Amino acid sequence: MNFVVEKKDKHTLITSKVEKLNNVVAPELKGEVVMLDKNGESSMIIDLAETRYCDSSGLSALLVANRLTRASGGTLVISGLQPSVEKLIQISQLHTVLNIASTLSEAEGLLVSGQE
């Protein structure tokens, strides 16, 4: 399994277990996010601590997650960005669109403050 999905109290944690978030695995992440959205999950954390590479397909999956969570009144937080992935997000100017946290606890804090 490339992604581990855990339902928490007020959000869902999706943990990436892949080194490369590319066109091979990004559709699976999109599918997970779409299914969670259809099941009423509005706030999500995507932990990319184990992911060292991301391409445009991976960015697209993150943007789909962001769009779906916002549309349902929730929040998406991306955590654990490795330097190369963080650089790609900054070059793409997506750091201005996505909520980014360094750690899972920081991400959970962002969700709590965003839901009050």
N, C-alpha and C positions, 0 to 999 in steps of 0.2 A: 504494500500500500504506500503510495507516494505522499499522502496527506492524512494526518490523524485529526479527526474531528471530535471535540469534547464539548458537551453542553455544560455551561456553568450556570450560576444563578441568574445573571442578567445579560449574559452574552455567550457567544459560541467561540471557542478557540480552535483555529485551524493551524496545525503545525506542519510545516513543510519538512519532508524527509528526503528531499532531493537536493543534489548539489547544483543542478542546472534547471532553472525554471524557464523552459524553452518551448518551442512549438510541439514537442513530443508530450510534455506533461501539463502544459498550461490549459488545454481543453478540460482535463480532469479537474483542475482547480476551479475553472469556470462552472463546470457541472456541479461540483460540491456547493458552491456559493448559490447557484440558481436553486438547487434543491432546498437548501437552508432557507432561502428567501420564501419559497413556496410554502414551506412549513411554518412560516411566521417568525422566523428568527431575524431580528432587525439589527442587532449590534454584534459585530464580529471583530476578533483580533486575528490577524494572520501573522504568525511567527515565522520569519524567514532566517532564523539564526543559522540553520544548516545549509542555506542556499548561497552559493558563492558566485553564481552567474545568473543573469536574467536577460532575455532578449525582448523584442517588441511584443511577442505573444504573451510573455509573462506580464509585461506592463499592461497589456490589454485585459488580462484576467483580473489584475488589481483594480483597474478602472471600472470594470463591470461590477466587481464587489462594492466599490465605492458608490457607484450610481444606484445599485439596488438597495443598499443600506440607507442611503439618504432618502430615496423615494418612499421607504417604509418608515421613515421617522427615526431611524437609528443612526449608528455611527460605526465607521470602520477605522481601525487603527492597525498600522503595519509596525511590527516590532522586530528587533534583532537584525537590522540591515548590516550586511557585510560591506566593507569599503567599496568593492567594485559595483555592487547593486545600488548602494547609496549614491555613488557617482553618476550612474546611469539615470537615476531618478532626478538628480539635480540638473544634469545636462538636458533632460527632457522637460524641465521646469515643472515636474509633477510634485515636487516637494511643496509647492504652493497650493496644491489641490488635495493631497493625501495627508491624513493625520499620521505622523511618524513618531515612534517612541523607541528609545534605546533598549529598554528591557520590558519584560512582560509585566512587572509590577507597575512600571510607569505607564504602560498601555492601559492596564486596568484602571489606574488613576484617571487617565484621560476619559475613559468611558464613564466613570462615576461622575466626574465634573461636567461632562457633556449631557448627562441625563437629568440633572437637577434643574 
